Structures are given as C-alpha cells and as structure tokens.
Amino acid sequence: MIKLVYIFLCIIWGSTWLAIKIGLDDAPPLWSAGIRFLIAGIILIIINWFRKVSYPKSIKEIIRISLPGLIIYAFPYMMVYHGEQYISSALTAVLFASFPFFIAGYSLFILKSEKPNIYVWFGSYIKRNNFGNQKIIWFV
C-alpha cells in the first residue's frame, strides 16, 4: 500500500509542471496561479473547519505567518508561472528542484541565530538530486 501511495504522489507532484504549462495556454500567469492557490486555500480552510483549527487573531500574528508564505510560495511560484511561458515544463522542474539551496542561502541572511550546517546543505543536495525520493520507499 505504501508503494502505491508513493507512486500516486510521484505522479501528482511530477505532473505539476505540465499542468502549469497547460494552464498557461488559457490564462495569464498570475491569474492561473491565483486560481490554483485560491482553490487550495479553500480546501484547507474547509479541512481546518472540520478539525476545529483556530486561526491567528492579531494583525501581528497574521503578518508573522504570511511573510514566510510569501517568500516560500508566492514569489517562487509567481516566477515559475511567468517563466514557464518561455521554457519547457521539464526544465522548470529541474530548475525548481534547486529551491532548497535558495532557501538555505536565504536563511543565512534571515536567521541570524540558526546558520545552515552541513546536514542542511547535504539534505538540500539529496533533495536536489532526488536521492531522497528514491530511497524513501525502501525505508518504509
């Protein structure tokens, strides 16, 4: 069963880049990305409503939670959607796989007390080369 779930996730996540490319045939980049994340957000709100998860109340908490979301999701995907107008979905997938390196590098400037160590960089390398995804199935 675990292998089946793994295969299903690989198909879903692997087809993301092709789905973006197809979506760009009918809609501009920001509109296409906006619709995708709006639908995902509505689904998450419904799931959290059933789980009775509470949301932050103060503006300070909302900003503190929203800032990493903008940096980690909004800006990179905005660039992906814009870039996929000009390059293939396969090249986009390869370029986006380097994302962990950018986050580790970004953390050098933002997290003054937590510097990325050798494990972070090695983990980014494993993720970048998909070694982790291929090995998970054998550990389970």
C-alpha positions as CSV (number, residue, x, y, z in Angstrom):
1,M,0.0,0.0,0.0
2,I,2.8,2.4,0.8
3,K,4.4,1.8,-2.5
4,L,1.1,2.6,-4.2
5,V,0.8,5.8,-2.3
6,Y,4.4,6.7,-3.2
7,I,3.7,6.1,-6.9
8,F,0.5,8.2,-6.7
9,L,2.3,11.1,-5.1
10,C,5.1,11.0,-7.6
11,I,2.5,11.1,-10.5
12,I,0.7,14.0,-8.9
13,W,3.8,16.1,-7.9
14,G,5.6,15.2,-11.1
15,S,2.7,16.4,-13.3
16,T,2.6,19.8,-11.6
17,W,4.9,21.4,-14.1
18,L,3.0,20.1,-17.1
19,A,-0.3,21.2,-15.5
20,I,1.1,24.7,-15.1
21,K,2.2,24.7,-18.7
22,I,-1.2,23.6,-19.9
23,G,-3.0,26.1,-17.7
24,L,-0.9,28.9,-19.2
25,D,-2.4,28.2,-22.6
26,D,-5.8,29.5,-21.4
27,A,-4.9,32.1,-18.6
28,P,-2.2,34.6,-17.8
29,P,0.4,33.5,-15.3
30,L,-0.8,35.4,-12.2
31,W,-4.4,34.5,-12.9
32,S,-3.6,30.8,-13.3
33,A,-1.5,30.7,-10.1
34,G,-4.1,32.7,-8.2
35,I,-6.9,30.3,-9.1
36,R,-4.8,27.3,-8.2
37,F,-3.9,28.7,-4.7
38,L,-7.4,30.0,-4.1
39,I,-8.8,26.6,-4.7
40,A,-6.1,25.0,-2.4
41,G,-6.8,27.7,0.3
42,I,-10.5,27.0,0.2
43,I,-9.9,23.2,0.6
44,L,-7.5,23.8,3.5
45,I,-10.0,26.2,5.2
46,I,-12.7,23.5,4.9
47,I,-10.4,20.8,6.3
48,N,-9.4,23.1,9.2
49,W,-13.0,23.9,9.9
50,F,-13.8,20.2,10.4
51,R,-10.7,19.8,12.5
52,K,-11.7,22.9,14.5
53,V,-8.3,24.6,14.0
54,S,-8.2,28.2,15.2
55,Y,-6.6,30.9,13.1
56,P,-4.5,33.9,14.4
57,K,-6.4,36.8,15.6
58,S,-4.0,39.7,15.8
59,I,-2.5,41.5,12.8
60,K,1.0,40.9,14.1
61,E,0.5,37.1,14.1
62,I,-1.1,37.2,10.6
63,I,1.9,39.2,9.2
64,R,4.4,36.9,11.0
65,I,2.7,33.9,9.4
66,S,2.1,35.5,6.0
67,L,5.7,36.7,5.4
68,P,7.3,33.3,5.1
69,G,4.3,32.2,2.9
70,L,5.0,35.0,0.5
71,I,8.7,34.3,0.4
72,I,8.5,30.5,0.2
73,Y,5.4,30.1,-2.0
74,A,4.1,33.3,-3.6
75,F,7.3,34.7,-5.1
76,P,8.8,31.5,-6.3
77,Y,5.6,30.3,-7.9
78,M,5.0,33.7,-9.4
79,M,8.3,33.4,-11.1
80,V,7.6,29.8,-12.1
81,Y,4.3,30.7,-13.8
82,H,5.9,33.6,-15.5
83,G,9.0,31.6,-16.6
84,E,7.0,28.6,-17.9
85,Q,5.7,30.8,-20.7
86,Y,9.2,30.8,-22.2
87,I,10.8,27.4,-21.2
88,S,9.6,23.8,-21.1
89,S,7.9,22.2,-18.1
90,A,10.8,19.7,-17.8
91,L,13.4,22.5,-17.5
92,T,11.2,24.2,-15.0
93,A,11.0,21.0,-12.9
94,V,14.8,20.7,-12.9
95,L,15.3,24.4,-12.0
96,F,12.7,24.3,-9.2
97,A,14.5,21.3,-7.7
98,S,17.3,23.7,-6.7
99,F,14.8,25.5,-4.5
100,P,16.2,24.0,-1.2
101,F,19.6,25.6,-1.9
102,F,18.0,29.0,-2.3
103,I,16.1,28.6,1.0
104,A,19.2,27.5,2.8
105,G,21.1,30.5,1.3
106,Y,18.2,32.8,2.2
107,S,18.3,31.6,5.8
108,L,21.9,32.9,6.1
109,F,20.5,36.4,6.0
110,I,17.2,36.0,7.8
111,L,18.0,33.5,10.6
112,K,20.9,35.1,12.4
113,S,20.9,32.6,15.2
114,E,20.5,29.5,13.1
115,K,23.1,29.1,10.4
116,P,22.7,26.1,7.9
117,N,25.1,23.4,8.9
118,I,26.5,20.5,6.8
119,Y,23.3,18.5,7.4
120,V,21.1,21.2,5.8
121,W,23.4,21.5,2.8
122,F,23.6,17.8,2.4
123,G,19.9,17.4,2.7
124,S,19.4,20.1,0.0
125,Y,21.8,18.1,-2.2
126,I,19.8,14.9,-1.6
127,K,16.6,16.7,-2.4
128,R,18.0,18.3,-5.5
129,N,19.2,15.1,-6.9
130,N,16.0,13.2,-5.9
131,F,18.0,10.6,-3.9
132,G,15.6,11.1,-1.0
133,N,12.5,10.3,-3.0
134,Q,14.0,7.1,-4.4
135,K,15.2,5.9,-1.1
136,I,12.0,6.5,1.0
137,I,10.3,3.6,-0.5
138,W,13.0,1.2,0.8
139,F,13.0,2.6,4.3
140,V,9.2,2.1,4.8
